[in-house]
Amino acid sequence: MILLELFIGFLKVGLFAFGGAYAAIPVIREIVLGYGWLTDEALTRMIAVSESTPGPIMVNLATYVGASRAGILGGAVATFAVVLPAFLIIVLILAVFKNLAEKPVVKALLGGLKPCVTGIILAVGIYMVLCDIFPAEGGKGFDFALPELSAILITAALGALMIGYRLIRKKRLSPILLIVIAAGLGMAVYGV
């Protein structure tokens, strides 16, 4: 039964997660929490791990959740389910897109999706920062009454580092270096 639930749950994620991995996080959160596979706190930590490991975040999350619930077979089923819709859609698009790419309606549709995806990514980012800075009891959501000073300091330090680097060097800080610095700060503040 759990394998079928994993397949259906991550098939939904694969079908309705438009705009890349960050835009998919709300869908993943709803599915994973709805089935009770992980707590909100565990999911937030797994998102952070998935971001720092090679590969797409959705695939990493599906593999982890599937493996944690039903072993290696569960990881394989969840991973297959999350990539299946994208694979089928790409095959279909390749077959049809050559004729439709230049039509004004298609261009308008694709142009209209960009601000939606940007808004979703921004909302998820803000939600994750609030959950980290103001963790609620039981790890579900955030509570403005319980600020965590160490999380505020790490977030502020990373923000200052990004802005300072941009102002001084006139270019963006490497995301890989930023992840390494964030991991180092996390280990220094929270322990190894």
N, C-alpha and C positions, 0 to 999 in steps of 0.2 A: 504493500500500500504506500509506503514512504517513497518508493521509487516513482510511482505514478504521480504522487503529489509533487515531488521534485521536478519531474518532467513537465507537468502542467504549469507549476509556478514559474519556472524559468523560461518556459515557452512564452508565457505572458510577458515576462521581462523582455525577451528577445523581440516579441511582436510590437510592443508599445513603447520601447525605449528609443526614441528618436533624438538625434543630436549628439550622440556620443555618450561616453561613460558617465560624465558628470551630470548630464541631463537625465541619465537613467537611474541615478541614485534614489530619487523619490519613489520610483516604481519598485526598485529592488527593496527599499525600506518597507514599503507597504506589503509586498509579497512575503518577505522574510518574517516581519513582525506579525502579519496576519496568520501565518501558519504556525507561529511560535517557535521557529527554528533557532533564533538567536534573540537575545535581549537587545534593546536599543544601544546600550553601552558596548556590548560585544560587537555589534554590527559597525558602530562608529570606529572602533579599533581595527576591525577587519578591513574597512574602507581605507584606513591609513596604511595598513600593511599592503593592501592590493595596489595602492598608488605607488608604493616604493619598490614593488617587485616587477620584474620584466613581464610584459604582456598586457593585454587589455584588462581594465579594471572589472568589467562585467564578467569576463571569463574567469579571472582570478577569484572573484567573489562566488560565482556559481560553483567553481571547483571546490573551494573551501567549504561552503555551506553544504554541498552535496556529500563531500567526504566526511564532514563532521556528523552528519545525520545518518549516513548509510555506507560508510567506508569508501573504498576505491570505486566500486560500482556506482555508488551514489554520486561521487564526484564526476564520473564519466557521463552519467545520465544528465545531470544538471548542466554540465558543459555543453554536451550535444544539443540539449534543448535551447540554451541561450544563443547558440550560434546558428542553429537551423534556419530561423526566419531570415536572418541577414543573408545567409548563403542563397536561399531561394529567391529573395528579393533581388539580389545582385544579378543572378542568372536571368531573371525575368527582365530587369532593367536593361541589361546588355542586349537582350533580344529585341526590345521595343524602343529603347532610348534614342537610337540613331535617327529615327524618324520624328521624334517628339522634341528633341533638345532645343530646337530653335523656335518653337511655338511660343508666342507671348504669354499664353496662359501658364505654361510650364515654368517659364522664367519668373513670372509673378509669384507663383506658388512657392518656388524655391527661395525667392527673395523674402517672402513673408515668413518663412520658417526661421530665418536667422535671428530676428529680434526675440522670438518666442524661446528659442534655445538659450540665447544669452540670458534672458530673464530667469529661466529655470536654473541655469548654472549659478547665477548670482544668488538666488534664493536658497539653494542648497548650501552654498558656501557660507552664507550668513547663518543659516540654521546650525551648521556644524560648528562654527566658531562660538555661537551662543551656547550650544550644548557642552562645549569644552570649557568655556569660561564660567558658565553658570549651571553646573550639573545638578540635575534633580535627583531626589532620593530614588533609589532603585534603578538609576540609569535610563529613565524614560524621559526624553525631552530635556527642557531646561527650566530653571527656577531662578528668577532674578534676585531672590532673597539669599542665595548661597554662592557669592562670587568666589572663584578660586584664583587667588593672587598669582600663583605660579603660572597658570595658563595665560593670564593677562600679560604677564611679563614676557613669556616666550613669544606670544603673538605680537606684542609691541616691538620686541627685539628683532624679530624676523621682518616686520614691516619697515622698521627703521633701517635695517641692513639693505633691504631691496631698494628703498628710496635713496639712501645714501650712496649706494653703488651706482645707481642710475645717474645721480647728480655729479658724482666725481668722475666716473669712467665713461659717462655718456653712452652706456649700453646696458642691456638687461643682464641680471645675474643669472647664471646657468641654473636651470631647474634641478639638475643633478646635484650641483653644489649646495643649493638651497635645501634639498632633501637631506643631504648629509649633515648640514649645519643644524637643521631642525631635529634630526635624530640625535645628534650630539647634545643639543640643549635639553631634549627630553630625557636622555639618560643621565645628564648631570643633575637635573632638577628632581626627577622622579626615581632615580636609581636604576641600576642595570637589571 
